[in-house]
Amino acid sequence: MAQPRPPAAWRRARLEKNYPNLTNSKWKLKSPDTINYQCIAWAACDTTRPWWPIGEPPITYWPPNVPAEETVECFIQAFATLGYKPCTTASFEFGFQKVAIFVDEEETPTHMARQHFLGRGWLSKVGDWEDILHPELKNVEGSTSPLPAKGYGQVRTILKRNWLAAARFGLFRGWLAAFRFWLFRANFSDFN
């Protein structure tokens, strides 16, 4: 028999304990928890598998011809395969989709967040927990020191792609996932 889902209040408290900058911000749970993908895959609009440079295919994915190293430069190269280029601001720009790369004190990537398509905040997949929509990148930032630090370190790099590139490289997969999650939330009244 399947375990009952924990109530939304418990899930919210768990997230705010681990990401204290979420407290007192208007963030929302957006999907059920899952181990099928993580934040890097979510930023790439892929909900079928985790993305990470080190791991065993087909369990984890990393774009071909991109060095399999845990560096910001390799993450930039990986997302360049999806049409992303570095940019200077996290502010919403109509016609562009943005992602943010977070790092720890050793400049190792720890997390990625994707800007909401209409600029309503940032979407983060929190490990194997839920996807959330948070107003600002700082809501999931935290200490850059090693675990058990709270939060994901600091934003190091912002990348962007135009909506045409987004459509070519999987934007609709992201919309399909968003629709599935909307159906999930509609069936669980306590979700938010």
N, C-alpha and C positions, 0 to 999 in steps of 0.2 A: 504494500500500500504506500502510495506517495506521501511524503511529508507535507503537512500544510505549510503554506507560505507565511513567513513572519509578517506581522502587521507593518503597514507603512511607517508608523511612528517609530518602530524598532529599527527599521532600515535607515530612516532619516537620522536617528540618534547615532547609529553606528558610523555613518558617513561623516557627520559633524564632529564626532570624536576623533576620527582619523584625519579629517581635513577641517581644522577649526575655523579657517577663513570662510567656510560655507555658512557658519552660524550667523544669523541676522542678515543674511542675503536672501534674495528671492530666487532660490534655485528649485528645480523640479526633478523628480525621478522621471525618466523617459522610457525605460524598458525593464524587463525582468533581468535578474542576474543570470549570467551564463559563462561557461568556460570555453565556448566556441570561438571567441575572438577576444582581443584586448584593445587597448587604446590606440596602438599604432595602426592596427587593421581598421579600427573605427574611423580614425582620421583619414584613412585611404578609402573609405566607403565600402569596406569589405567585411561582411559579417559571417564569412564562411570558414575563416581560419585565422590564427594569430600571425602577425608579422613580427619577425625579429631576425637580426643578422646571424645569430648563432642558434642553431637548432637543427632538428632532423626533418627534412621534407618527407612526407607531405604534411606532417604535424604543424610545422611552422613554414612560413613563406618569406622569401626575400627576393626582390627582383633580380633576374639574371643580369650578369655583367656589372653588378654593383658590388664593391668589396664588402665582404661579410665581417664588418668591424663595428663595434659599439662606439661610434664617433658621430658627432654632429654632422661632419662633412659627408659621411656615408648615408646618414638619414636624409640629408639634402639631396644627394644623388638618387636615393631610392624614390623620393617624392618627385624628382625631376622626370622620372619615367611616367608620371601621371600628369605632367604638364605644369608642375609648380616651379616657381623661381623665388629666390629671396626677395623680401621687401622690407621697408623701413618702419612700417607702422601696423599695429594691431587693429586700428580703427576700421570700421566697416566701410567698404567701398562698393557701391552698386556695380554689379557686373563681374565681381570677383569673389572667389571662395578662398578662405585663408585657413592655414593650420599653424599651430605654435608647437615648438619643440622645447621641452623643459629639460634641465640638466641638474646633476648633483654637483658637489664641490669639486669633483674631478673632471667636470665637463662631460660626463657620460650621460647620454639621453636616459631619462626616467619616465617620460610621459609625452603624449601628444594630445592636443585638443583641436577640434575643428569648429570654425565659426559657423553659427547658424546661417543657413542660406539667405535669410532676410535680415541678418544682423541683430537678432534678438538675444544674443549672448554667445556662449561657447558650449559645445557638446564634448563631454568627456566620458570615456568608458573607464570605470574605476576598477582596474584589475579584473577579477572575475565577478565583480559585483555589477551593479546596475549602470546603465548609461544615465548621465545627468545633463541637464541644461543649467549652466551657471552664468550670471550676468557678466562677470569679468574674469580674466585669466588669473588674477591674484586670488580668486576664491579657492583655487586648488594649489597655489604656491605654498611653500613652506620652507623649512630649514633645508640647507644643501648638505648637511652632514649625513653620514651613513645611518641606516636603520638603527633604532626604531624612530627615526625622524617622522614628523607628521607632515603631510603634504608631499608634493612632487619636486621640491627644489624650486628653481627659478626659471622663468622663460628666457631662453637663450636666443632663439631665432624664430622669425615669422616668415612663412612662405605663402605665396598666393598664385592662383591660376584664374584665368578668365572663365566665364560660364561656358563658353564653347568648349574649352579644354575639359572642363568638368563633365560636360555632357558626353564627350568622347571617351573619357576614362572612368566611367562608372557612377556618375552622379545619380542616375536612375536606380542603381542598386541601393544607394543610400535612401532614396525616396521610398523604395519598396520596403526596406527595413523599417523606415519611419512609419509607414502605413501598417505593417504588422504590429509594431509596438503600440500604435494608436488603438488597434483592435484589442490588444492585450489590456491596455489601460481602461478601455470601455467596459471590459468584463470584470474588472476588479475595482470596485468603487473606492476602496481604501488606499489605492495605489499612491495618491498624492495627498 
